Amino acid sequence: MSFPDAVTLGFGVTSAALGLYQSLKLVLPVSPISVYFMSFKFAKLSGYEVLTTYSPPNLKQVKEFDADILFEYNDPNTADAIRERTKDGLTLAFDTISLESSASSAKYYDMRMSGPGYHGLYGGESFKFGPNEIPARQDDRAFSEQFCGIFEDLLAAGNIMVHPPRVGDGDDLKDVLEGLDLLREGKISGEKLVYNIAEHAL
């Protein structure tokens, strides 16, 4: 595995694992991915059917990661289509974006979930997200350490696809800051920004 490919794994792996297995209580994958792609790859390995929303520019890439059913994110009929597909029986939802806009969308879908329900990406300290108070959870670290061993086996067995890296120009920390600006401006989609920082920059 190349260095840029390896760099894409860290945060996406732990965020997807915590959301799916620690919070939503999915069955851990026992067979010897950005958070978005890693999440439904893990869910598929755990034996679940994956319904996901997508933006049209990323449709080809989403199909390559084996989601079962695709719905266009901005289609006004998406909520009704998901209700129809699941017979109004959706039990689990994982918001891999976790911005105010995506939280509002999840609330709009209002699937009347009978299972653990909605989960987003949260930090290690309690805070307010939309109308909900999100508590800190100290047991997440212990779970992450446990999951690392499982993930190593999945990676060695070839069951994990990395999120496509986009190696940024430059080799200085200021170039990383420019990359953050690109993210804020919504100019990066379907790729993970990777920078090779020269020793002199550190």
KOLSESE-684729 format. One record per residue (C-alpha): residue in three letters; residue number from 1; x negated, y negated, z. Coordinates in nm, 2 decimals. Layout:
! residues N
+---------+-----+--------+--------+--------+
| residuo | num |     xx |     yy |     zz |
+---------+-----+--------+--------+--------+
|     ALA | NUM |      X |      Y |      Z |
...
+---------+-----+--------+--------+--------+
END
This chain:
! residues 202
+---------+-----+--------+--------+--------+
| residuo | num |     xx |     yy |     zz |
+---------+-----+--------+--------+--------+
|     MET |   1 |   0.00 |   0.00 |   0.00 |
|     SER |   2 |  -0.13 |  -0.34 |  -0.09 |
|     PHE |   3 |  -0.19 |  -0.62 |   0.17 |
|     PRO |   4 |   0.10 |  -0.84 |   0.03 |
|     ASP |   5 |   0.34 |  -0.54 |   0.03 |
|     ALA |   6 |   0.24 |  -0.46 |   0.39 |
|     VAL |   7 |   0.29 |  -0.82 |   0.50 |
|     THR |   8 |   0.66 |  -0.81 |   0.40 |
|     LEU |   9 |   0.75 |  -0.54 |   0.65 |
|     GLY |  10 |   0.69 |  -0.68 |   1.00 |
|     PHE |  11 |   0.98 |  -0.90 |   1.09 |
|     GLY |  12 |   1.23 |  -0.74 |   0.85 |
|     VAL |  13 |   1.17 |  -0.39 |   1.01 |
|     THR |  14 |   1.22 |  -0.50 |   1.37 |
|     SER |  15 |   1.52 |  -0.73 |   1.29 |
|     ALA |  16 |   1.70 |  -0.46 |   1.09 |
|     ALA |  17 |   1.63 |  -0.19 |   1.35 |
|     LEU |  18 |   1.75 |  -0.40 |   1.64 |
|     GLY |  19 |   2.06 |  -0.51 |   1.46 |
|     LEU |  20 |   2.17 |  -0.17 |   1.34 |
|     TYR |  21 |   2.05 |   0.07 |   1.61 |
|     GLN |  22 |   2.02 |  -0.14 |   1.93 |
|     SER |  23 |   2.33 |  -0.35 |   1.88 |
|     LEU |  24 |   2.56 |  -0.17 |   1.64 |
|     LYS |  25 |   2.46 |   0.17 |   1.78 |
|     LEU |  26 |   2.41 |   0.35 |   1.44 |
|     VAL |  27 |   2.26 |   0.69 |   1.45 |
|     LEU |  28 |   1.88 |   0.67 |   1.42 |
|     PRO |  29 |   1.74 |   0.80 |   1.09 |
|     VAL |  30 |   1.57 |   1.14 |   1.14 |
|     SER |  31 |   1.45 |   1.19 |   0.79 |
|     PRO |  32 |   1.07 |   1.21 |   0.76 |
|     ILE |  33 |   1.27 |  -0.37 |   0.37 |
|     SER |  34 |   1.34 |  -0.89 |   0.40 |
|     VAL |  35 |   1.59 |  -0.80 |   0.67 |
|     TYR |  36 |   1.87 |  -0.78 |   0.42 |
|     PHE |  37 |   1.72 |  -0.50 |   0.21 |
|     MET |  38 |   1.56 |  -0.32 |   0.50 |
|     SER |  39 |   1.90 |  -0.31 |   0.68 |
|     PHE |  40 |   2.09 |  -0.12 |   0.42 |
|     LYS |  41 |   1.80 |   0.10 |   0.35 |
|     PHE |  42 |   1.79 |   0.20 |   0.72 |
|     ALA |  43 |   2.17 |   0.24 |   0.72 |
|     LYS |  44 |   2.16 |   0.47 |   0.42 |
|     LEU |  45 |   1.89 |   0.68 |   0.58 |
|     SER |  46 |   2.12 |   0.71 |   0.89 |
|     GLY |  47 |   2.40 |   0.85 |   0.67 |
|     TYR |  48 |   2.63 |   0.54 |   0.65 |
|     GLU |  49 |   2.81 |   0.40 |   0.35 |
|     VAL |  50 |   2.68 |   0.05 |   0.28 |
|     LEU |  51 |   2.90 |  -0.24 |   0.16 |
|     THR |  52 |   2.70 |  -0.56 |   0.09 |
|     THR |  53 |   2.75 |  -0.90 |  -0.05 |
|     TYR |  54 |   2.51 |  -1.05 |  -0.30 |
|     SER |  55 |   2.43 |  -1.36 |  -0.50 |
|     PRO |  56 |   2.44 |  -1.31 |  -0.88 |
|     PRO |  57 |   2.07 |  -1.39 |  -0.94 |
|     ASN |  58 |   1.97 |  -1.10 |  -0.71 |
|     LEU |  59 |   2.22 |  -0.84 |  -0.84 |
|     LYS |  60 |   1.96 |  -0.62 |  -1.02 |
|     GLN |  61 |   1.74 |  -0.61 |  -0.71 |
|     VAL |  62 |   2.02 |  -0.52 |  -0.48 |
|     LYS |  63 |   2.12 |  -0.23 |  -0.70 |
|     GLU |  64 |   1.76 |  -0.10 |  -0.68 |
|     PHE |  65 |   1.80 |  -0.07 |  -0.30 |
|     ASP |  66 |   2.09 |   0.18 |  -0.32 |
|     ALA |  67 |   2.38 |  -0.01 |  -0.16 |
|     ASP |  68 |   2.70 |   0.18 |  -0.22 |
|     ILE |  69 |   2.95 |  -0.10 |  -0.29 |
|     LEU |  70 |   2.87 |  -0.46 |  -0.40 |
|     PHE |  71 |   3.07 |  -0.77 |  -0.35 |
|     GLU |  72 |   2.98 |  -1.12 |  -0.48 |
|     TYR |  73 |   2.92 |  -1.34 |  -0.18 |
|     ASN |  74 |   3.09 |  -1.65 |  -0.32 |
|     ASP |  75 |   3.39 |  -1.48 |  -0.47 |
|     PRO |  76 |   3.70 |  -1.60 |  -0.29 |
|     ASN |  77 |   3.85 |  -1.25 |  -0.33 |
|     THR |  78 |   3.57 |  -1.07 |  -0.15 |
|     ALA |  79 |   3.74 |  -1.06 |   0.19 |
|     ASP |  80 |   4.05 |  -0.90 |   0.04 |
|     ALA |  81 |   3.84 |  -0.66 |  -0.17 |
|     ILE |  82 |   3.65 |  -0.54 |   0.14 |
|     ARG |  83 |   3.97 |  -0.49 |   0.33 |
|     GLU |  84 |   4.12 |  -0.29 |   0.04 |
|     ARG |  85 |   3.80 |  -0.08 |   0.00 |
|     THR |  86 |   3.79 |   0.01 |   0.37 |
|     LYS |  87 |   4.16 |   0.03 |   0.42 |
|     ASP |  88 |   4.12 |  -0.25 |   0.67 |
|     GLY |  89 |   3.91 |  -0.01 |   0.88 |
|     LEU |  90 |   3.56 |  -0.18 |   0.88 |
|     THR |  91 |   3.40 |  -0.11 |   1.21 |
|     LEU |  92 |   3.04 |  -0.26 |   1.18 |
|     ALA |  93 |   2.90 |  -0.58 |   1.02 |
|     PHE |  94 |   2.54 |  -0.70 |   1.03 |
|     ASP |  95 |   2.48 |  -1.06 |   0.93 |
|     THR |  96 |   2.12 |  -1.07 |   0.80 |
|     ILE |  97 |   2.13 |  -1.44 |   0.73 |
|     SER |  98 |   2.27 |  -1.57 |   1.07 |
|     LEU |  99 |   2.32 |  -1.93 |   0.98 |
|     GLU | 100 |   2.63 |  -2.13 |   1.08 |
|     SER | 101 |   2.76 |  -2.08 |   0.72 |
|     SER | 102 |   2.73 |  -1.70 |   0.73 |
|     ALA | 103 |   2.87 |  -1.68 |   1.08 |
|     SER | 104 |   3.17 |  -1.88 |   0.95 |
|     SER | 105 |   3.20 |  -1.64 |   0.66 |
|     ALA | 106 |   3.20 |  -1.34 |   0.89 |
|     LYS | 107 |   3.47 |  -1.50 |   1.10 |
|     TYR | 108 |   3.67 |  -1.57 |   0.78 |
|     TYR | 109 |   3.66 |  -1.21 |   0.67 |
|     ASP | 110 |   3.82 |  -1.12 |   1.01 |
|     MET | 111 |   3.81 |  -0.75 |   0.95 |
|     ARG | 112 |   3.97 |  -0.67 |   1.28 |
|     MET | 113 |   3.69 |  -0.43 |   1.36 |
|     SER | 114 |   3.76 |  -0.14 |   1.59 |
|     GLY | 115 |   3.39 |  -0.06 |   1.65 |
|     PRO | 116 |   3.10 |  -0.25 |   1.80 |
|     GLY | 117 |   3.18 |  -0.52 |   1.54 |
|     TYR | 118 |   2.96 |  -0.82 |   1.42 |
|     HIS | 119 |   2.59 |  -0.87 |   1.49 |
|     GLY | 120 |   2.35 |  -1.13 |   1.37 |
|     LEU | 121 |   1.98 |  -1.20 |   1.41 |
|     TYR | 122 |   1.91 |  -1.35 |   1.75 |
|     GLY | 123 |   1.61 |  -1.46 |   1.95 |
|     GLY | 124 |   1.48 |  -1.34 |   2.29 |
|     GLU | 125 |   1.64 |  -1.63 |   2.49 |
|     SER | 126 |   2.01 |  -1.69 |   2.54 |
|     PHE | 127 |   2.17 |  -1.95 |   2.32 |
|     LYS | 128 |   2.50 |  -2.06 |   2.17 |
|     PHE | 129 |   2.57 |  -1.95 |   1.81 |
|     GLY | 130 |   2.90 |  -2.08 |   1.67 |
|     PRO | 131 |   3.16 |  -2.02 |   1.93 |
|     ASN | 132 |   2.97 |  -1.73 |   2.09 |
|     GLU | 133 |   2.72 |  -1.73 |   2.38 |
|     ILE | 134 |   2.43 |  -1.50 |   2.29 |
|     PRO | 135 |   2.26 |  -1.35 |   2.59 |
|     ALA | 136 |   1.89 |  -1.26 |   2.61 |
|     ARG | 137 |   1.82 |  -0.89 |   2.60 |
|     GLN | 138 |   1.50 |  -0.76 |   2.77 |
|     ASP | 139 |   1.54 |  -0.40 |   2.66 |
|     ASP | 140 |   1.49 |  -0.50 |   2.29 |
|     ARG | 141 |   1.11 |  -0.48 |   2.33 |
|     ALA | 142 |   1.12 |  -0.12 |   2.46 |
|     PHE | 143 |   1.34 |  -0.02 |   2.17 |
|     SER | 144 |   1.12 |  -0.19 |   1.92 |
|     GLU | 145 |   0.82 |   0.01 |   2.05 |
|     GLN | 146 |   1.02 |   0.33 |   2.01 |
|     PHE | 147 |   1.13 |   0.25 |   1.66 |
|     CYS | 148 |   0.78 |   0.18 |   1.54 |
|     GLY | 149 |   0.70 |   0.55 |   1.56 |
|     ILE | 150 |   1.02 |   0.64 |   1.36 |
|     PHE | 151 |   0.94 |   0.37 |   1.10 |
|     GLU | 152 |   0.58 |   0.50 |   1.05 |
|     ASP | 153 |   0.72 |   0.85 |   0.96 |
|     LEU | 154 |   0.98 |   0.70 |   0.72 |
|     LEU | 155 |   0.71 |   0.49 |   0.55 |
|     ALA | 156 |   0.47 |   0.79 |   0.52 |
|     ALA | 157 |   0.75 |   1.00 |   0.37 |
|     GLY | 158 |   0.81 |   0.74 |   0.10 |
|     ASN | 159 |   1.16 |   0.65 |   0.22 |
|     ILE | 160 |   1.10 |   0.27 |   0.25 |
|     MET | 161 |   1.09 |   0.02 |  -0.03 |
|     VAL | 162 |   0.91 |  -0.31 |   0.05 |
|     HIS | 163 |   1.07 |  -0.64 |  -0.02 |
|     PRO | 164 |   0.91 |  -0.79 |  -0.33 |
|     PRO | 165 |   0.62 |  -1.02 |  -0.23 |
|     ARG | 166 |   0.56 |  -1.36 |  -0.39 |
|     VAL | 167 |   0.20 |  -1.45 |  -0.33 |
|     GLY | 168 |   0.17 |  -1.82 |  -0.28 |
|     ASP | 169 |  -0.09 |  -2.05 |  -0.43 |
|     GLY | 170 |  -0.37 |  -2.18 |  -0.21 |
|     ASP | 171 |  -0.55 |  -2.04 |   0.09 |
|     ASP | 172 |  -0.49 |  -2.30 |   0.36 |
|     LEU | 173 |  -0.24 |  -2.34 |   0.64 |
|     LYS | 174 |  -0.10 |  -2.65 |   0.46 |
|     ASP | 175 |   0.00 |  -2.42 |   0.18 |
|     VAL | 176 |   0.21 |  -2.22 |   0.42 |
|     LEU | 177 |   0.39 |  -2.54 |   0.53 |
|     GLU | 178 |   0.47 |  -2.61 |   0.17 |
|     GLY | 179 |   0.61 |  -2.26 |   0.15 |
|     LEU | 180 |   0.84 |  -2.33 |   0.45 |
|     ASP | 181 |   0.96 |  -2.64 |   0.26 |
|     LEU | 182 |   1.06 |  -2.42 |  -0.03 |
|     LEU | 183 |   1.26 |  -2.19 |   0.20 |
|     ARG | 184 |   1.44 |  -2.49 |   0.36 |
|     GLU | 185 |   1.52 |  -2.62 |   0.01 |
|     GLY | 186 |   1.67 |  -2.28 |  -0.09 |
|     LYS | 187 |   1.41 |  -2.22 |  -0.37 |
|     ILE | 188 |   1.31 |  -1.87 |  -0.26 |
|     SER | 189 |   1.55 |  -1.59 |  -0.32 |
|     GLY | 190 |   1.50 |  -1.21 |  -0.34 |
|     GLU | 191 |   1.13 |  -1.24 |  -0.25 |
|     LYS | 192 |   0.90 |  -1.27 |   0.06 |
|     LEU | 193 |   0.65 |  -1.55 |   0.06 |
|     VAL | 194 |   0.29 |  -1.42 |   0.13 |
|     TYR | 195 |  -0.02 |  -1.63 |   0.18 |
|     ASN | 196 |  -0.38 |  -1.52 |   0.19 |
|     ILE | 197 |  -0.53 |  -1.75 |   0.45 |
|     ALA | 198 |  -0.91 |  -1.81 |   0.41 |
|     GLU | 199 |  -1.13 |  -1.77 |   0.72 |
|     HIS | 200 |  -1.22 |  -2.14 |   0.71 |
|     ALA | 201 |  -0.86 |  -2.23 |   0.75 |
|     LEU | 202 |  -0.84 |  -2.05 |   1.08 |
+---------+-----+--------+--------+--------+
END
